[in-house]
Amino acid sequence: MRAIAEAPSKVIVTGEHFVVHGAWALAAALPGKVRVEVEASSSLKVASQGFQAGASELAPISRVVGAVAEEFSVSQPVSVSISSSVPRGAGLGSSAATMVALAAALSRFHALHLGVEDVIRLSMVGEKDIHGRPSGVDPAVCALGGVILFRPGSKPRRVSFKGSRSLVVSYSGINRETRGQIGRVSETKDRYPSYFGSLARSVSQLSIEAAGMLAEEDGEGLGAALTLNHAILCSLGVSNPALDGMVDLMSSLGAYGAKLTGGGGGGSVVAVAPKAKEKNLVSGLTARGYETFIAKVPAEGVKSWLER
């Protein structure tokens, strides 16, 4: 018997970094998926496209498996196989999708019938090991799917609308490490607490307004919100010339607005553009060596099933 789960990738539309400190963030699940397969084994084994056996990066997987075993008193060792269409280090939720799919597959394998909240909670065991102090927005949107407003300690708010919306996502090719970026932002908060608090409140309100703009298909307004959010992230030192150049290029190719998404320092950029300009953005960025695609949102959340 084999348990299989698939979880979507994600994009932070607005609010990254500030969400760690209590602000609302707007996030959307993307169609790209991570697939995890779990089978019985004589000992824990992990095979993955993205991880090398024996590497320290395997520790989060082991910890999620161990947390499930300890909490629910299951002793059967498992082998874990991971495959992914989501580039690692791109700010698109590769690790969160992996941990969510793993928790869901383990629930299915051990017949635990866990709800989505428990899947999110268990996936956070691995996310904390990877990122240090994650907000929880990534596993939440990877598990729930769709588009959500997220704030730590609050129930995620679904952003509902008819049909789909398009986002243009472009990967800089520069991998980044979220833990260090979170630390950099925390240092700014400690040095200028009142200033940071004002920025956090502003970005929180920006995320709420951006959610309405996305739902109402106000692309021009949403693009302006993205560009403003990027400028704020630049002031915190989490952007770099490559990302700033991509934001500028997207605007020159017709985007309403764009910003870095995720931890910053590398990773990806997300833009909103008129439908007539979307392919122009993709071809223009692709011609300059950036992996770029149009993402239709909302995408489904985590799914799991058994194969015999």
Buried (B, 14 or more C-beta within 10 A) or exposed (E): EBBBBBBBBBBBBBBBBBBBBBBBBBBBBBBBBBBBBBBEEEEBEBEBEBBEEEEEBBEBBBBBBEBBBEEBEBEEEBBBBBBBEBBBBBBBBBBBBBBBBBBBBBBBBBEBEBEBEBBBBBBBBBBBBBBBEBBBBBBBBBBBBBBBBBBBEEEBBEBEBEEEBBBBBBBBBBBBBBEEBBEBBBEBBEEEEEEBBEBBEBBBEBBBBBBBBBBEEBBEBBBBBBBBBBEBBBEBBBBBEBBBEBBEBBBEBBBBBBBBBBBBBBBBBBBBBBEEBBEBBBEBBEEEEBBBBBBEBBBBBBBBEEEE
